[in-house]
Structure formats: C-alpha cells, structure tokens
Amino acid sequence: MVGLGRISQKYSAEAKVVGKHIYGNLYDCDYNVLTDEERLRQIAVKAAQIGCMTLLDVKSWKIGLGVSVLAVVLESHIAIHTWPEYNFATVDVYTCGAKTKPEEAFNFIVKELKAKKVVWGYADRSYLE
C-alpha cells in the first residue's frame, strides 16, 4: 500500500477550479487481478465511491493479456491500464472539486491490485487567478 495521506490543497479556498491528479506505476501486481476485466471494472467503480466521485460510466477493453478500464466521473476520470505479462499497471485518478478524495481512490486501487512497489506523482491542476 502506498499510504498516500489526504492531499492538502494549499490554495483550495482561493482556487476557482480545484484539480487533483494522482498517477502512478504499480509493479509486482497480482497477475490474476490484472487479467480480470470484470474485477478491474468493479475496482474502478468502488474507487469512485471511496473517492467521493459521481460515477457516470465505465468502459473497458481487453487488449491481449491486458485490460484498460476508464471510469468517467462527473469530476473527471479514473484510468487503469494493465500489462499482466510484466505484473505491471498504470493508474490515473484525476478529479475536480474540493470534496473529492483521489488519494483514497488511488490507495484502494493499489491495495486491490496487490502492488508491491508503487511510484506515484501528484499534479495540482487547480486554477488560480
């Protein structure tokens, strides 16, 4: 588990748009999870709930051994892309709005994919005037 704490928005009170983007590379993930399209869809749906997002739609594609899942949320999106042959996945959780919790959604995905190593980044996508 990566253990991202609650990300503080330095300017959230002053921002016209609060944007939070957490992304990461997940290594040594569970092969069985990485190949299970339906389970990955369920993980994306639950991550949206955990992150206080409004789910609009979920799309997924099986590509070779891997799977790509895109959960469209009112606040932006969650994307999971897997390469089971390398036990590897990439994850993006991007939200707009001060009430969303993308770090909690990201942590949930990391836990469910059983990643042993996570390299993550954060971009503040807020608009300040």
BELSUL-V630983 format. One record per backbone hydrogen bond with DSSP energy under -0.5 kcal/mol. NH is the residue of the N-H (numbers start at 1). CO is the residue of the C=O. Records with the same first field share a line. If there is no record, write none. Layout:
# BELSUL-V630983
NH = CO / CO
This chain:
# BELSUL-V630983
10 = 8
12 = 9
14 = 11
15 = 11
16 = 127
17 = 127
19 = 17
20 = 95
21 = 123
22 = 20 / 93
23 = 121
24 = 91
25 = 119
26 = 89
27 = 25 / 117
29 = 87
30 = 113
31 = 29
34 = 30
35 = 31
36 = 33
37 = 35
40 = 36
41 = 37
42 = 38
43 = 39
44 = 40
45 = 41
46 = 42
47 = 43
48 = 44
49 = 45
50 = 46
51 = 47
52 = 49
53 = 48
55 = 53
56 = 72
57 = 72
59 = 70
61 = 68
63 = 61 / 66
64 = 62
66 = 63
68 = 61
69 = 80
70 = 59
71 = 78
72 = 57 / 70
73 = 71 / 76
74 = 54
76 = 73
77 = 94
78 = 71
79 = 92
80 = 69
81 = 90
82 = 67
83 = 88
86 = 83
87 = 84
88 = 83
89 = 26
90 = 81
91 = 24
92 = 79
93 = 22
94 = 77
95 = 20
96 = 75
97 = 18
100 = 97
101 = 51
104 = 101
105 = 101
106 = 102
107 = 103
108 = 104
109 = 105
110 = 106
111 = 107
112 = 108
113 = 109
114 = 110 / 111
115 = 110
116 = 27
117 = 27
119 = 25
120 = 118
121 = 23
123 = 21
125 = 19 / 123
126 = 19
127 = 17
128 = 126
